[in-house]
Amino acid sequence: MSNLERLARLTNLLYGLAALMFGGTILELLAAKHYQDPVQLIPFALCGAGLIAVLLAWQRPGRATVQGLRGLMLVTAAATLLGIWKHIEGNIGFIHEMHPGTTGWPLLAGALTGRAPLLASGVLAAAATTAIAATFAAGWSLRGPEPAGGWQRSVHDRLPGQPDRPQRYPDAASPSSSLSPRYTETPRLR
């Protein structure tokens, strides 16, 4: 198996894992009836948007979709902090309801280990990180419209008669989902 085939498998694995995490989180939120308060709908919106963005970047990659995915994933990861805070806040409220005089270490311990799982919203950060990693595995750089040098073949992967530094430039100037690239010399501007 060549390095390109390994990279293609890794890319597909990461995109698939991110999509599974977003889809699975929606199902878990529904099962937990996580829709009783308007702020509890935020993870549904983030998961739905994340799932659509991952599928678009995976199946129809382009500079705009990849950059949009990355931006949305940064927002999603940041929203994880809001989820953690809301869970801590809910746990503190529950402790004060059950034991009104609780303060100090017992309150802190109860807030961190209470009925609302503290790191449950962390799955969104994990899914967002996985999705961003998939874009880099697919060869997208931070700034350029072309895939980064991740798609360059090593000297050991090239076929006889091919140039030393071939690079992938598909028809749409974006990595394809099939990951069976054509190689040409890097174009030179005059």
N, C-alpha and C positions, 0 to 999 in steps of 0.2 A: 504494500500500500504506500502510495507516495505521500509526501508532506501535504500536497494540495488536497488529496482525498481526506486526510486526517483533519485538516482545517475545515473542509466542507462539512464533515460529520460533526465537528465541534460547533460550528456555526448553527447547523440545524438543531443540534441538541439544545443549545442555549436559547434559541428562539422558541423552540417547542416547550422547553421548561418554563420560560417566562409566560407563555400563553397559558400553559397548564396552571401555573400559580395564580394568575389573574382570574381565570375561569373557576378554579377550585375555591378561591376566596369568595367569589360571589355566592357559590353554593353554600359555603360555610356560614356566611353572613345571613343568608336566608334561613338556614337551619337554626341559627341562634336567635332568630327574630330581631335582628339588629336594625330595626326600622321604626322604633317607637318614638324617637326624637328626631327632628329635622337634621341635626348635626350628624346623626348616625347614618344618614344617606350619603355623606361625603365619600366613604370608602366604596360604595356601589358605583358612584360616578367615576371615581378614579380607576376602579377595576375595569369598568366597561370601556372607558376611554383608553386605558392601557392595553386591554386585549385587542381592540381595533387597531391601535397604533402599532403593536407588535406584529399583527397579521399583515398590515400594510407594508411595513418595513421588510418583512420576511418575504412576502410574495411579490410586491411591486416596489423594489428598492429604488430610491432616487435621493438626491441631496436633500430635497425638501422633506421627504418622509422620514429620512434618518435623523435630520436635525430636529424635526418636530417630535419624533419619538424621544430623542435625548432630552429635549426641553420638558416634555411631559413627565418623563421619568424623574427628572430633578424635582419637579413640583410634587410628584407622588412620594418620593423619598422624604421631602421636607414635611409633607402632610402626616407622615408617620409620627413625627414629634407631637403634632396636635392630638393624634390618637392616643399616644402614650399619656399625655397630660390629661385628656378626658377620662381615661381609665383610672389614673391615680385620683383625680378629682371625685369620680364616682365611688371609688373604694373608701376615700376619706368620708364622704357623705354617708355611706352605709355604716361605717364604724361609729360616726357621731350619732346616727339614728339608733343603733343598737346599744351603744355605750357612750352616753353624752359627755362624760367627764374625761374621756381618753385623751392623753397628750403625750408628747415626747416619743421615746422609742417604740412603745406599743402602737401608737398611731402611725408612725413611719413604717414599721414592720407590717402592719395591717394594710397600709396603702400600697405597699410593694407586692404583697402576696394575697390580696383580697380576691373577691369573687370575679371582678373584671380582670382578665389576664393582661398583665402589664405589656408583654411583648407580642400580643396578638396582632397589633397593627404593624409590627416589624416585618411581617410577611410581605407587605407592600414595598418596603425598602429592599428586601431581598429580591423580589420580582423585578423591581426597577433596576437594581444593580445587574441582575442577570440579563435584562434586555439591553442595557448599555454595553455590557461585555459582548453580547452577540453582534452588535454593530461593529465593534472593533475586530472581532474574529472574522467578520465578513469583509474586512479590509477598508472600512471607511475611516478617513482621517478626521481630525477635529475641524479643519477649515476648508480643505480643498473639495471641489466637486467630484474629483476622481477618487477611486479607491486608493488607499494608502499602499505603501510598498509591501504590505502583508501578502499580496497576491503574487509577488515576484517569486520566481522559481529559483531554487538553488542550482548550482552547477551540476549537482548529482541528479536533479530531477529533469534537466533539459534533454531533449532528444538530439541525436547527432545532427549537425548542420544548422541548429538553431543558434541565434545570437546568445552571448553570455548573459545579458541582462534583459530578458524578455519581460514585458509587463502586460497586464490585462487591460484592454480597452474595448468593452462590448459596445454594441450599437447605440444603446441609450445612455452611455457614459455612467453606468452604475453597475454594481455587482448583480448578477442574475441569481434567481433562486435555484436554478438548476446547477450552478457552480461548475459548469463545464466550459471554461473560458477559452477564447481564442487569444493567441499571443502575437504581439507585434512589437517592433522596436518602439522605444519611447519617442514620441514626436518631438521634433525640434522647431522652435519658433525662429523665424528669420527677421 
